[in-house]
Amino acid sequence: MNTTAPDLRPVHQVAPAARLAIHDMIADCAHAIDDDELERWPDFFVDDANYKMITRENFEAGMEYGIVTCEGRGMMQDRIAALRAANIYEPHTYCHLLGRTRIYKDGDSYRARTNFSVIRTMQDGRDIRFATGKYLDECTISEGRALLTSRTVVLESRQIDVLLVIPL
C-alpha cells in the first residue's frame, strides 16, 4: 500500500461516470455507518481489501502501524459481529461531514482523497467532534459500481478516544 498522499491530478481527467460512482460510494459508505447499518460497511470493499486507521504523525513518518487494521472483508465482518455481540460500550452514533473528494485515475484503478469530520452523539444527547482527518482511498469500478480496494483513514490527532468501536 502506498503510504504517501497521492499526487492528485485534476478531477476532469476522470470520466464523469467513474467520478459519480466514486463520490456515491464514499457518501453511501458514510451514511451506512451514520445510520447504524454497519453490516453493510464491508460491502463497500472488495474481498481482499485493506482498511487501516493511522495517525497523521505515523503516516507522515512512514510507520505502517494502524490503530485499527482489517485485512480483507472477512475481518471487517468479524469486527462488526464482535461490535454487535461481544463489545460493551456506551451507545452512540456518528454523523460524517465530508469534504469534496479529489479523484485521479491510476492505471486501471482510481485514487481519491476526502477530508472528513465525524461528530459523535452519545445517548444523553452530548455531542463532540470525535475525529477529523482524511480518507485515502484506492478503488476499482466494476459494473458501474465503485468498490474500495484500500482505505487508509489518516487521523489528524494522535489522541484517540478509547471509545473507537464503530468504523470511521
N, C-alpha and C positions, 0 to 999 in steps of 0.2 A: 504494500500500500504506500502511496505517496504521502510523505509527512510534511511536505511543504505546501503552502497555499497555492492554488492553481493560478497561473497567469491567464486570467480570463480575457478572451478576445471579445470584440464587440458582439452583442446579442444578435445583430442582424445576420450573422454567419450561420445561425441555427435555423433550420426550416421552421416555419410557423407551427405546423402540426406537432413537431417534436417539442418545441418550446412550450406549447399549450399542455401537452401531455405531462411534461416535467413539472410545470407550475401546478397543475391539478394534483399530481401525485404528492408533491410536497405539502400542499394545503390539506388534501384529504387525509394524509398521514397525521398531521397535527390535529385535525378535527376528530379523528378516531380516538386519539389519546384524550383530548379535551372532553369528549362525550362518553368516556369510560367504556369504549368499545375496544378494549385492549387486546382482545383475542384477534382482532383484525390487523393489529400492528405488524406482526410478522409477514402478512400477506403483501406488504409493500416492498418486500425484499425477494431476491432470487434465492434459491435453496442454499447456496454456499456463500451467501453474503456475509460481510463483517459489519458489526456495529460497535463503535467504541466511543466512550466519553473520556475526554482528557482535558487537563487544564491548559490554558494558553501557555503558561510558563514551561510546562513539559513539552508541549507541542513545538514551541519555538526552539527548545534545546534539542529537539530530535529524539526525545525519550518516548518510546512507544508504549510505556506502561499506561494502561487505561484505568480509570476509576471503575468503570463498568466495561466489560468486553464480552461480546457474544460472537462466536464463530459459527455461523450457519443459522438458518431459520429454526432448526430444532432447538437450539439453545435459547433463542428468543421465545419460542413457545413454552419451554420449560420455565423461563423467568416469569412469564405471565401466569402459568399454572401455579407456581410457588406463591406468587403475589396474591392470588385468589384463595389458595387453600392453606398455606402454611405461615406466611408472614403476618406478624402482628404490628400494626401501625395505626396511627390516628387517621381516620378517613379524611381525604382532601381531594380537591380537583385542580386541574391546570387550565389555564387559558393562554394559548400561544399567541403572541403578536409577532408576525413575520414581516421581515423587510422584503424588498423586491429581490427576486432571485436573478443572479447573473449566471449565464449558461454559455458554454462553448463546446463544440464538437471536438472529440479527441479520438480520431480513427473511427471505429465503429461504435464507440460509446460517447458518453457526454459527462462533463464535469460541471458542477453547479456549486454556488455559494449563496447561502441565505442567512442573513443575520436574524436573530430571534431574541425575544424576551419571553419569559414564562412567569405568569402571575399564579401563585398558589393560594387557594382559598381553603381554609380549614372549616370543620363542621360548625364552629361557633360564629362563622362569618368573617373572621380576621383574614385579611389577605396581605401578601407581601410580594415584592419582586423576588422570585425564587432563583431564577437563573437567567443569565444573559450570555450570548455567545454567537457562534456561527455553525451552521451545518456545512460541512464539506462533503458533497455527495458525488459519487460516481454512479451512473445509471445507464441502463440499456432500454431500448424501446422494442417491445415485442407485440405484434398485432395491434399497434396503435396505443399500447399502454406502457407507461414508464415504470420500471422497477429498479430499485436500488441494488447495486452490486456491492456498495460500500457506503457507510455513513460514519463520518468522524464528527462528533459533537465536541467542538472546542469551546470550553467554558472560560469566560473572562476572568473569573475569580478562582483563586486556589483554595478559598474557604468554601467547603462543600457541606451543606446541611446533612446531618445523619439520616434525615428522612427522604433519602433519594431512592424511592421504591419504584415509582412509575417511570417508564422511559421518557426521555425528553425527545 
